[in-house]
Amino acid sequence: MKIGVAGSVGLDHLMTFSGKFTDSFVAGSLEKVSLSFLVDSLDVRRGGCAANICYGMGVLGLNPVLIAAVGKDWADYEAWLSRHGVDTSHALVSTSLYTAHFMVTTDDDLNQIASFFPGAMSEARNIELGPIMEKTGRFDMVVISPDDPQAMLHHSDVCRKEGIPFAADPSQQMARMSGEEIKLLIDGASYLFLNEYELALAMQKTGWSDREILEHVKIRVVTLGSKGAKVESAAGEFVQVGVPKEKSKTDPTGVGDSFRSGFIAGLAWGLSHERCAQLGSLIATYVIETMGTQEYRFSSDEFLARFEAAYGAEAASQIAPHLSF
């Protein structure tokens, strides 16, 4: 299964705040907020939604095609992703801009305040899927993760016209996109990925009801934080899975991206939506246990043992033939 993953590539600046953001907010004065948080640590790590998804798929043994605009400082990052099974040969390298930067502070309750500077990502609107597929072959699926909004809309339009199944993943760009843009992005998607807050925001911005959003896509996947994830369709499919117990809660950055990487890997392996969601949930658990979105490590045996402990021997037996890393 040939999968293209479009979206951002960036450097994550991860900071931790000892305390709770909510303790610094004054009730009745939220219309004017001016706050500064003294952070306890700063880690700079590789990140970006498309890169995170590709990395997760790569460590599971797949060879996703990265579709992204990257900066002139790309060389080291490219080498890293290539070593982990990602086809980086079709990235658009800017001649003048640096790779995007994501800056996020996490408090003791794992709440986050973040900012994103697009940098070279703003050139993603110049990427065309057609020429890439002339070299790689036709995609069986395109994952459209957060990116330059024009690029996201263009990729979804091309997929609809060409009859290519696509997964819409607006997540961080939901706040920036208008209701009409969100409608254009998700309409006809084979899969729509959202968390609970993003689903509520999509309903608010589009004016569509929960049911109407469901009717505009084939399958909707909603992540539920510590409660796991649910997979549903207008035709009546409904699956909900829990999450494996984490060994620690180190940093939640990239958890959603890693869930998507596991879910899509399961699709590529021909597994049920339940197994796909379980795969995604386990990868997400590895990420929350580590600082950085691409720092987790595991062997096939370790992964399988942990999967079996969480979901049972029968479930583990169905994924075991695909664990060749």
N, C-alpha and C positions, 0 to 999 in steps of 0.2 A: 504494500500500500504506500503510494507516494504522497507525502504530506508536506505542504508548504505552510510555514508559520510566519505571518506578517505582523509587524509591530515594533515596539521600541527596543533599543539596545542602549544601556546606560551604565553609569557608575553610581552605586548607592553609597550615600553618606549616612551611616546608621548611628544615631545618638540615643543615649538612655537618660531618662530623668527620674531621679529617686523621689517619688511622690505621685500625686494624682493631679492631672490637668484640671479636673473639676473643682478642686479645692481653691483654684486661683480665679475662678469665674465668679462674678458678683451678680446675684439675681437682680433683675431689673435694670442692669447696665450693660447688657450684651450688645446694644446697638453701637457702642464704642468700646472696642477691645484693644488694649495696648499692653502686651505681655512679653516678657523675656524669661526664658527658662535656662538656668545654669545646668548644663548636662555633665554627667559623670564620665562618659566615654564617647569616643568617636572611632568608628571603623569604616574604612572605605573598601567596598567590595564590588565585584562585578554584578550587574543586574540588568534591568529592562525586561519588560513582560515577554517579548518574543524570545529573547535570549534565555530567560529562565525556563520557558516552556520547552524550547529546543534542548536545553541542557538535560532536563529531566527525561525527555524522550531518548536522548542520546545515551544516558547511563543505563537505560532499560534495554539498550541494544538496537534502537531504531536509528534511522539516518534522515532526520528531517531537514528540509531545505529552509534556511533562514532568508526571509524577505524583509529587508530593513535598510534604512539609510543610517550610515555610521560615520564617525568623524575621522579626521586625518590622523588621530591617535589610535587607530584601530588595530594595529599589527599584533600587539601582545594579546588582546582580547580574542582576535581571530584565531591565533595559535591555540589558545585555551579551548575554545569551542570545537575546533577541528579535532583536537586530541580526544574529545569526548563525543565523537560521532556525528557532529553537526556539519552539514554541507553549507559552508560560508561563501562559496564561490560566486554567489549572485547578489551579495550585498552591494548597495550603492555607496561608494566611499566619497565623502565630501572633500573637495580640494581646499576649503577655506574654514570649515566649522569643526568644532570638537564634538565628541560623543556626548549625548545627553547626560544630565546629572539629576539624580533623585535624592532629595534631602528629607530625612524623616526622623522625628524624635518619638520615642516610645516611653510611656510612663509605667508605673508599677502594675497597673491593671491591664497592660497591653493595649491601651488606647494609643492612637497615633495622630500626630500632626505632621503633615508632609507638604513639600513643594517640589515641583518638577520643572526643570529648565530643558526645553527640547533640543537646543543645539542643532546638530546635523539631522535630527529626526524631522525637522521642518522640510527637508528635501524629499521625504518619502513620497510626497504627492507626484514625484517624477518617475516613480517605479511603475512599470507595466508588466503584468503577469504574462502576457503573450510571448514576448521574447524570452522570458525565463523558461516557459514551457517548451519552447522550440528547442532548447538545449537539454532540459531535464526529462521531457515527456510530460504528458498531461497529468495534472494533479488529480488524485482521487479525492482529496479534501484540502481545503485551504482554511487555516485558522486565522481569523482576523482579530488580533488582540489590540490593546490600546496603542495608538499611533497618531500621526498627523490626521486630524479628522477627515480632510479631503481624501487622503490615501485610503482610509477605512471605507469611506462611501464608494470610492472608485473600485476597490477590490470586490466589495459585495455586489456592485452592479455588474462587473465583468463575470463573476461567478454565476449570477442569475442568467445572464445572456448566454453563457457557454454551457449551462447545465452542470456546473461543477458544485458538488455539495460543499457547503461552508459552515464553519462554526463562528458565530458572532460573539465577541467577548468585549463589550464596551468598557466595563469596569471603571478605571480612573478617568476616562474621558466622558463619562456620563454627565458629570457636572458641567462640562464645557459645551456639550452638544445640545442643540435645540431639540424640542419634541419631534419636529419633522425630520431632523437628521437621524434621530434614534429610530424612527419608524423606517426610514430608508435603509438603515444599516441592518436591522434585524429581520425585515420582511422576507420570508422564504428561507430563512436559515434552517439548516438541518439540525443544528444544535445552537442553543442560546445559553451562555454561561452568565450567571449573576449571583451576587449574594443577596441576603434579605433586604438590606438597605437599598441596594441598587435596583432591586425589583420595585420597591415602593417609589423610588425616584423616577424610574421609567414610567410607572403608572401616572405619577403626577405630571411629568413633562409631556407625555404623549396624549394624555387624556383617555388612553385605552384602559379598560378594566383588566384585572388579573386574567380573566377568561379570554379576553380579546388578545392579549399578548400571547397567551398559550396557543390560540388559534392561528397566529401568524407565523409560527415556527413548527417544526416537526417534533422536536424534543427540547424541553427546557430543563436545565440543570441549575439548581439553587443550592449554594453552600450555606450551611447553617452554623458556622463556627464550631464550638465544642459539641454541638448536637449532630454533626455530620453533614450529610447532603441528601437532597431528594431529587429524583429524576421523574419527570411527568410529561404527559402529552394530552392533547385535546381528545384523543381517541380513548383515553381512560387508563393508560399505563401509569403506574405509580410505584416507585421504589424508594425506600429511605434506608440509608446505611449510617451506622455510627462511626466513630473514629477510634483508632487504637490508642491505648493509654500512652501518653508521652512520658519520656524519662525526665524531661525538664521543659520549662517554658522560657526559652532563651530570647527569642526574637520572632515576631510573627510576619516580618517582611517577606514577601514572596510566597506565602502559604497558598494563596489562591492560584498563582501561576503554576505551582508544583502540582496542585490538585488537577489542573487541566492537563498537565503533561502525562500524569498517570491515567487519567480517563481516556485521553486520545490514544495512548499506547494500547489500552485495552480494546478500543475500537479497531485499531490496526491488527490486533491479534484475533479479531472476530469474537470477542467475549461478550457476554450479556451486559446490559447496562448496570446491573447490580455489581458484577465483578469490576467493571470499569470504575464505578464510584468507589469501590473498596480500594482498588489500586491507587486512585487519586488521593484518597484519605490517608493511606499509609505514607506515600511520598510527602504529603503535606505535614505529617507528623514528624518525619525526619527533618524537615525544614525548620519547624518551630523549635526544635531542639538545638539548632546551630545558629551561630551569628553569621549572617550572609545567606544569600539565596541559592548559591551554587557551591556550598561547602560541605554538603552531606556526603557520606560515603557508606557503602554497604556491599557485602558479597551476596551472591545468589542464595547461598544457604542461609545466611542471616536474614535476608529479606523474606524468604519463604517461611522460615520458622516464625518470624514475627507476624506475617500475614496469617498463618495457621492459628496462632495464638489468639488473634483478634477475630477471625471470621470462620474458623473451623477447618477440618481436614479436607472435606469435600471441595470447599472453595479453593483451598491451596492446591489441590490436585489439578484444578482447571487452569491455574496460571503457571504451574511448575514447568510444563513443556516449553514455555516461552522465555524462561529466565536463563539466558545464555551468556550473561556478562560475568 
